[in-house]
Amino acid sequence: MDLQHLEGVASDLVNDSLAPSTKRVYAAGQRRYLEFCRAGNLNPFPLTEDQLCTFAAHLMEEGL
């Protein structure tokens, strides 16, 4: 069994199941998170619960 191959197939299935508009929204959120990490000199991965809460607070202060 080739787990790496199966992970690729699973990733393709998820990717193919998303509408283009959903992919754009997810990509925008990812960019926003990475910009937040860059501005705060934070390592974006692995995402911790504390970092997620801080990011959510940041978004709230931006009016989102």
C-alpha positions as CSV (number, residue, x, y, z in Angstrom):
1,M,0.0,0.0,0.0
2,D,1.4,3.4,-1.0
3,L,0.2,5.8,1.6
4,Q,1.9,8.8,-0.1
5,H,-0.1,8.1,-3.3
6,L,-3.3,7.7,-1.3
7,E,-2.8,11.0,0.4
8,G,-2.4,12.6,-3.0
9,V,-5.6,11.0,-4.2
10,A,-7.4,12.1,-1.1
11,S,-6.1,15.7,-1.5
12,D,-7.3,15.7,-5.2
13,L,-10.7,14.5,-4.2
14,V,-11.1,17.3,-1.6
15,N,-9.8,19.8,-4.1
16,D,-12.1,18.7,-6.8
17,S,-15.1,18.8,-4.5
18,L,-14.7,22.5,-3.8
19,A,-16.3,25.2,-5.9
20,P,-13.9,27.8,-7.4
21,S,-15.5,30.5,-5.2
22,T,-14.8,28.4,-2.1
23,K,-11.2,27.9,-3.1
24,R,-10.8,31.7,-3.6
25,V,-12.3,32.4,-0.1
26,Y,-10.1,29.8,1.5
27,A,-7.0,31.2,-0.3
28,A,-7.8,34.7,0.9
29,G,-8.1,33.5,4.5
30,Q,-4.8,31.6,4.2
31,R,-3.1,34.7,2.8
32,R,-4.5,36.9,5.6
33,Y,-3.3,34.4,8.2
34,L,0.2,34.2,6.7
35,E,0.4,38.0,6.6
36,F,-0.6,38.2,10.2
37,C,2.1,35.7,11.1
38,R,4.7,37.7,9.1
39,A,3.7,40.9,10.7
40,G,3.9,39.4,14.2
41,N,7.1,37.5,13.4
42,L,5.2,34.2,14.2
43,N,5.8,30.7,12.8
44,P,2.5,29.9,11.1
45,F,2.9,26.1,11.5
46,P,2.0,24.3,13.5
47,L,-1.0,26.4,14.3
48,T,-1.6,26.4,18.1
49,E,-4.9,27.1,19.8
50,D,-3.5,30.3,21.3
51,Q,-2.3,31.5,18.0
52,L,-5.7,30.8,16.4
53,C,-7.4,32.8,19.2
54,T,-5.0,35.7,18.7
55,F,-5.6,35.7,15.0
56,A,-9.4,35.6,15.6
57,A,-9.0,38.7,17.9
58,H,-7.0,40.4,15.2
59,L,-9.7,39.8,12.6
60,M,-12.3,41.0,15.1
61,E,-10.4,44.3,15.6
62,E,-10.3,44.6,11.8
63,G,-14.1,44.5,11.8
64,L,-14.5,40.9,10.5
